[in-house]
Amino acid sequence: MKTLALVGGDLAPGDGGYRFLTGAPRLRQDLALALAEPYGHDPYHPEYGSVLASYIGEPLTAELELLVRAEVVRVVQQYVAAQQASIAADSLSGSRSRYSFQDVVKNVRSITTEIKYDVLKVAVSLTTESGATVKILRTVDV
């Protein structure tokens, strides 16, 4: 399934309309948006988003690093669960799947965090059903 490409929060223009994303770029954008969206901000999806912004201003400690990692794990698990629910719903209704093999997360290979001065870096490595490895990097300025 294609999703609209965003650049700086705006729709990205493409040839004859708007640009679409599939595969690794789509996964990167979807998860980056989920990590950037404040948790509970969307009234139609109150469990969407993350609490990463609430950690801004907190002292960089091993505990904070674990909290950030746990939040990223929660967001990724929620994303995978939503994909699986959509695939199951499409299958039960006899509809064509909204996802291609390049768009579906098969497993999470790793989630790592690194503290440098006042910046916490998070790296997520995923494998798709097509076998591709997707790496997502997110910086949390605290």
N, C-alpha and C positions, 0 to 999 in steps of 0.2 A: 504494500500500500504506500502510496506517496503521501507526503505531508508538505505543507508549504514551508519554504526556506525563509528564515528570518535573519536579518543583518541589523544589529543594533536595535532590536525590538521592532523593526519595520519589515514588511513583506519585501523580499528580494525580487527585483525585476528580472525577467528572463526573456527569451525570444518569444515575442508575440503574447506576452502575459506575465505571469509570475513563475518564479523558479520553484521546482519541487525537489525534495530529498527522498532518497531510499537508502537502505543498507547502513553502513557505518556512519555516514554523515547524519542520517536520520536519528540513529541511536544516540549519537553525541549531542545533537540538539535537544532531543526529548529529555534526556537525563540532565543536561545542563539547565533546561527550563525548570524541571522538577526540583532541582537543588537550589535554584535561585528564587523560586516562588515562596513567599512566606506561608508557612503551614496554616491551613484553615482559611486562607484568604479568598478562595473560590467558593461562593455559596452553593454551587451545584456539585462540587467535589470537595467537601470540607476536610477530607483526610489527605488531599493532595498538597504537595509542597514539602518544605523542610524548615527546621528551626535553626539552621546554620547562622542566619543573621543575628540571632539572639546571643551568639557567642562573641560578638564584636565587643571589644573592651575588656574581656575577661583575661586574667593572667594566663600565659602559656604554660600549662602544666601537663604532666603525663595524663592526668585525669581528663583535661579538656581534649587532649588528643584522642583518648578513648571515646569520649562523648561524640566528637565529630565523626570518628570512624563508625560508631554505632548508628548515627543518624544517616550516613551515606548507605550503610548496609540496609537500613529500613526502607529508604527511598528506592533503592535498586530492587529489593524484594517486592515492594509494592508495584513497581513498574512491570516486573516479570509476571506477577500474579494478574495484573490487568491484561497483559498480552494473552496469557493462557485463558482467561475468562472470555475474551473476545474471540479467540480461536475456537473454543468450545461452543460458544453461542452460534458462530457461523456454521460450524459443523452440524449442530443439532437442527438448525433451520434449513439446512441444505444450500446455504448461500456460499458463494465463492469467498475464500478467506481474505480478510483485509490486509494480511501480511504475506510477504514473500520470505523465503528461507533466509535472505540477507537481513531481514528486519527483526527476526525472532531471536531472543537471547536464549542460548542453549545452557550456558552456565557462566558463573562468575569465577574467573580465574584468580583474581586477587584484588584486594582493596588495601592500599597502603597510605600511610600519612607520614609527613615529614615536617618538622618545625625548624624554621630558619628565622631568627630574630623575631619580628612581629608578624610573620606570615606562616600560615599552616597550609601545606600543599597536600592535596588528596589525589591519588591516582587509582583509577578503576580499570581493570582489564577484564573484558568479556569475550566469550566465544559465541558466535551466531550459529544457527542451524546449518548454514552453508559452510561452516568451518573457518570463517574469517575471524581474526582477532581484532577487537576494537578497544582502543585505549582512550580513556576520558580523563582529562586533567582538570582539576578545579582548585582555585586558590581562595583561601579564606583569610582576609586581612583582619587580624584581631588586634 
